[in-house]
Amino acid sequence: MKKILIASLIASFLPMGFINSSAFAYDIKSGALPSYARVQNATHYFTLNVPKIGLSSLTIQIPKGIKINGEVKVDNQYNQPINSNFSIKNNQVIIDFLSPVSDSDTLIISLKNVRTTGFSENWIYRIYGTMAKLNETIPLGSRQVQTYD
């Protein structure tokens, strides 16, 4: 009985060794500065691990009840700016990278001067990426930014 239990535990952990975490384009770091809901013109930020094939652009769906009046800043994990252009229209932020971003980067995306409803919320940003070599847009997940009363 003990051998069967040990064998099943080992078998359940084997597939984990074959998963390459850099192939997934998500991370859970996100927040608002300041996080007090009534403060307008806050900065919402989140990180994103770049998928293996790289990215040429990002599209971020702006949640209902949010208006972004400022700039969109993209840095790498070393806080060095990533050359990009952005536009905000139709409740979307579109970030075009001047040169494709490689999979060795983790992006830190800062949305500045964010205006909210003023109430405590969990804001969900949906993120889509255009792959550098495939020119295909795929969903990269979502980020939750919470504000408090």
C-alpha contacts under 8 A as a table, 3 or more apart, distances in Angstrom:
res1	aa1	res2	aa2	distance
1	M	4	I	5.21
1	M	5	L	6.35
2	K	5	L	5.17
2	K	6	I	6.28
3	K	6	I	5.17
3	K	7	A	6.02
4	I	7	A	5.08
4	I	8	S	6.09
5	L	8	S	5.23
5	L	9	L	6.25
6	I	9	L	5.13
6	I	10	I	6.24
7	A	10	I	5.17
7	A	11	A	6.09
8	S	11	A	5.00
8	S	12	S	6.11
9	L	12	S	5.17
9	L	13	F	6.50
10	I	13	F	5.31
10	I	14	L	6.30
11	A	14	L	5.28
11	A	15	P	7.71
12	S	15	P	6.84
13	F	16	M	5.51
13	F	17	G	7.31
14	L	17	G	5.67
14	L	18	F	7.47
15	P	18	F	5.44
15	P	19	I	6.95
16	M	19	I	5.44
17	G	20	N	7.87
20	N	23	A	5.68
20	N	24	F	7.76
21	S	24	F	5.65
22	S	25	A	7.23
22	S	49	N	7.14
22	S	50	V	7.56
22	S	51	P	6.41
22	S	52	K	6.53
22	S	103	D	7.37
23	A	51	P	5.17
23	A	52	K	5.29
24	F	49	N	7.20
24	F	50	V	7.71
24	F	51	P	5.78
24	F	52	K	7.95
25	A	48	L	6.21
25	A	49	N	4.80
25	A	50	V	5.40
25	A	51	P	5.06
25	A	140	L	5.71
25	A	141	G	7.59
26	Y	47	T	7.73
26	Y	48	L	5.32
26	Y	49	N	5.44
26	Y	50	V	7.95
26	Y	140	L	6.81
26	Y	141	G	6.70
27	D	47	T	6.12
27	D	48	L	5.61
27	D	49	N	6.34
28	I	46	F	7.67
28	I	47	T	7.16
28	I	143	R	7.21
29	K	46	F	5.53
29	K	47	T	5.62
30	S	44	H	7.58
30	S	45	Y	5.49
30	S	46	F	3.99
30	S	47	T	6.54
30	S	143	R	6.83
30	S	144	Q	6.70
30	S	145	V	5.92
31	G	35	S	7.23
31	G	44	H	5.85
31	G	45	Y	5.58
31	G	46	F	6.54
31	G	144	Q	7.61
31	G	145	V	4.88
31	G	146	Q	6.39
32	A	35	S	4.71
32	A	42	A	6.65
32	A	43	T	5.57
32	A	44	H	4.43
32	A	45	Y	6.30
32	A	145	V	6.31
32	A	146	Q	6.94
32	A	147	T	6.77
33	L	42	A	5.61
33	L	43	T	5.17
33	L	44	H	6.51
34	P	39	V	7.20
34	P	42	A	5.94
34	P	43	T	7.20
35	S	39	V	7.89
35	S	42	A	7.74
35	S	146	Q	7.15
35	S	147	T	4.86
35	S	148	Y	6.09
36	Y	39	V	5.79
36	Y	120	S	7.93
36	Y	147	T	5.68
36	Y	148	Y	5.05
36	Y	149	D	5.80
37	A	40	Q	7.71
37	A	116	T	7.51
37	A	117	T	7.98
37	A	118	G	5.04
37	A	119	F	5.44
37	A	120	S	5.33
37	A	121	E	7.61
37	A	147	T	4.91
37	A	148	Y	5.10
37	A	149	D	5.48
38	R	116	T	7.94
38	R	117	T	7.88
38	R	118	G	4.28
38	R	119	F	6.51
38	R	149	D	7.11
39	V	42	A	6.53
39	V	118	G	7.08
40	Q	113	N	7.30
40	Q	114	V	6.58
40	Q	115	R	5.01
40	Q	116	T	6.60
40	Q	118	G	7.46
41	N	69	N	7.84
41	N	112	K	6.94
41	N	113	N	3.72
41	N	114	V	4.66
41	N	115	R	5.32
42	A	112	K	6.40
42	A	113	N	5.25
42	A	114	V	5.16
42	A	115	R	7.02
43	T	110	S	6.43
43	T	111	L	5.49
43	T	112	K	4.45
43	T	113	N	5.88
43	T	114	V	5.97
44	H	110	S	5.82
44	H	111	L	5.14
44	H	112	K	6.63
44	H	114	V	6.98
44	H	145	V	6.89
45	Y	108	I	6.99
45	Y	109	I	5.45
45	Y	110	S	4.32
45	Y	111	L	6.08
45	Y	145	V	7.80
46	F	108	I	5.83
46	F	109	I	5.50
46	F	110	S	6.82
46	F	143	R	6.93
47	T	106	T	6.70
47	T	107	L	5.41
47	T	108	I	4.47
47	T	109	I	6.12
48	L	106	T	5.62
48	L	107	L	5.06
48	L	108	I	6.57
48	L	109	I	7.79
49	N	103	D	7.42
49	N	105	D	6.61
49	N	106	T	4.48
49	N	107	L	6.29
50	V	54	G	6.08
50	V	55	L	6.85
50	V	101	V	7.37
50	V	102	S	6.75
50	V	103	D	4.82
50	V	104	S	7.16
50	V	105	D	6.03
50	V	106	T	5.97
50	V	107	L	7.15
51	P	54	G	5.56
51	P	55	L	7.35
51	P	102	S	7.99
51	P	103	D	5.43
52	K	102	S	7.42
52	K	103	D	4.80
53	I	102	S	7.36
53	I	103	D	6.61
53	I	131	M	6.43
53	I	132	A	6.56
53	I	133	K	6.85
54	G	100	P	6.38
54	G	101	V	5.42
54	G	102	S	4.67
54	G	103	D	5.26
54	G	131	M	5.85
54	G	132	A	5.31
54	G	133	K	7.57
55	L	58	L	7.48
55	L	97	F	7.88
55	L	100	P	5.43
55	L	101	V	5.19
55	L	102	S	6.90
55	L	129	G	6.44
55	L	130	T	5.74
55	L	131	M	4.62
55	L	132	A	4.68
56	S	96	D	6.36
56	S	97	F	5.48
56	S	98	L	7.82
56	S	99	S	6.91
56	S	100	P	4.57
56	S	101	V	6.47
56	S	129	G	7.62
56	S	130	T	5.68
56	S	131	M	5.89
56	S	132	A	4.67
57	S	94	I	7.29
57	S	95	I	5.45
57	S	96	D	4.44
57	S	97	F	5.63
57	S	100	P	7.83
57	S	129	G	5.82
57	S	130	T	5.18
57	S	131	M	7.46
57	S	132	A	7.92
58	L	93	V	7.99
58	L	94	I	5.84
58	L	95	I	5.08
58	L	96	D	6.65
58	L	127	I	7.02
58	L	128	Y	5.71
58	L	129	G	4.47
58	L	130	T	6.27
59	T	92	Q	6.54
59	T	93	V	5.67
59	T	94	I	4.59
59	T	95	I	6.37
59	T	127	I	5.83
59	T	128	Y	5.05
59	T	129	G	6.23
60	I	92	Q	5.48
60	I	93	V	5.01
60	I	94	I	6.49
60	I	125	Y	6.41
60	I	126	R	5.70
60	I	127	I	4.62
60	I	128	Y	6.40
61	Q	91	N	6.15
61	Q	92	Q	4.64
61	Q	93	V	6.58
61	Q	125	Y	5.63
61	Q	126	R	5.12
61	Q	127	I	6.46
62	I	66	I	6.67
62	I	67	K	7.75
62	I	91	N	5.10
62	I	92	Q	5.39
62	I	93	V	7.06
62	I	125	Y	5.90
62	I	126	R	7.57
63	P	66	I	5.88
63	P	91	N	7.53
63	P	123	W	6.30
63	P	124	I	6.10
63	P	125	Y	6.04
65	G	116	T	5.89
65	G	117	T	5.88
66	I	114	V	6.78
66	I	115	R	5.68
66	I	116	T	4.76
66	I	117	T	7.07
67	K	114	V	5.82
67	K	115	R	5.13
67	K	116	T	6.64
68	I	71	E	7.98
68	I	88	I	7.89
68	I	111	L	7.08
68	I	112	K	6.88
68	I	113	N	5.90
68	I	114	V	4.55
68	I	115	R	6.25
69	N	112	K	7.22
69	N	113	N	5.30
69	N	114	V	6.24
69	N	115	R	7.44
70	G	111	L	7.24
70	G	112	K	5.00
70	G	113	N	4.79
70	G	114	V	7.22
71	E	111	L	6.43
71	E	112	K	5.43
71	E	113	N	7.43
72	V	86	F	6.71
72	V	109	I	7.17
72	V	110	S	5.73
72	V	111	L	4.79
72	V	112	K	6.14
73	K	81	P	7.65
73	K	109	I	5.85
73	K	110	S	5.06
73	K	111	L	6.61
73	K	112	K	7.78
74	V	81	P	5.99
74	V	82	I	5.58
74	V	83	N	7.87
74	V	84	S	7.49
74	V	107	L	6.50
74	V	108	I	5.66
74	V	109	I	4.70
74	V	110	S	6.41
75	D	78	Y	7.54
75	D	79	N	5.22
75	D	80	Q	5.22
75	D	81	P	4.23
75	D	82	I	5.18
75	D	107	L	5.73
75	D	108	I	5.11
75	D	109	I	6.64
76	N	79	N	5.33
76	N	80	Q	5.51
76	N	81	P	6.44
76	N	82	I	6.51
76	N	105	D	6.03
76	N	106	T	5.54
76	N	107	L	4.71
76	N	108	I	5.91
77	Q	80	Q	7.42
77	Q	105	D	6.64
77	Q	106	T	5.26
77	Q	107	L	6.25
77	Q	108	I	6.77
79	N	108	I	7.88
82	I	97	F	7.56
83	N	97	F	6.09
83	N	98	L	5.70
83	N	99	S	7.45
84	S	95	I	6.49
84	S	96	D	5.45
84	S	97	F	4.25
84	S	98	L	5.30
85	N	95	I	5.74
85	N	96	D	5.27
85	N	97	F	6.52
85	N	98	L	7.36
86	F	93	V	6.85
86	F	94	I	5.45
86	F	95	I	4.41
86	F	96	D	6.22
87	S	93	V	5.81
87	S	94	I	5.31
87	S	95	I	6.75
88	I	91	N	7.02
88	I	92	Q	5.68
88	I	93	V	4.58
88	I	94	I	6.38
89	K	92	Q	5.44
89	K	93	V	6.70
97	F	100	P	5.94
97	F	101	V	7.10
100	P	132	A	5.89
101	V	105	D	7.05
101	V	132	A	7.90
102	S	105	D	5.89
103	D	106	T	7.79
111	L	114	V	6.75
116	T	119	F	7.63
119	F	147	T	7.78
119	F	148	Y	7.51
119	F	149	D	6.73
120	S	146	Q	7.46
120	S	147	T	5.14
120	S	148	Y	4.61
120	S	149	D	5.36
121	E	146	Q	5.76
121	E	147	T	5.43
121	E	148	Y	6.94
122	N	144	Q	6.21
122	N	145	V	5.75
122	N	146	Q	4.41
122	N	147	T	6.57
123	W	144	Q	5.50
123	W	145	V	5.05
123	W	146	Q	6.04
123	W	147	T	7.98
124	I	142	S	6.48
124	I	143	R	5.64
124	I	144	Q	4.60
124	I	145	V	6.49
125	Y	142	S	5.35
125	Y	143	R	5.13
125	Y	144	Q	6.38
125	Y	145	V	7.89
126	R	139	P	7.92
126	R	140	L	7.85
126	R	141	G	6.08
126	R	142	S	4.24
126	R	143	R	6.56
127	I	139	P	6.13
127	I	140	L	5.42
127	I	141	G	5.60
127	I	142	S	5.55
127	I	143	R	7.74
128	Y	137	T	6.44
128	Y	138	I	5.54
128	Y	139	P	4.29
128	Y	140	L	5.15
128	Y	141	G	7.27
129	G	137	T	5.29
129	G	138	I	5.53
129	G	139	P	6.37
129	G	140	L	6.33
130	T	134	L	7.91
130	T	135	N	5.87
130	T	136	E	5.31
130	T	137	T	4.14
130	T	138	I	6.49
131	M	134	L	5.46
131	M	135	N	5.36
131	M	136	E	5.58
131	M	137	T	6.36
131	M	138	I	7.72
132	A	135	N	5.98
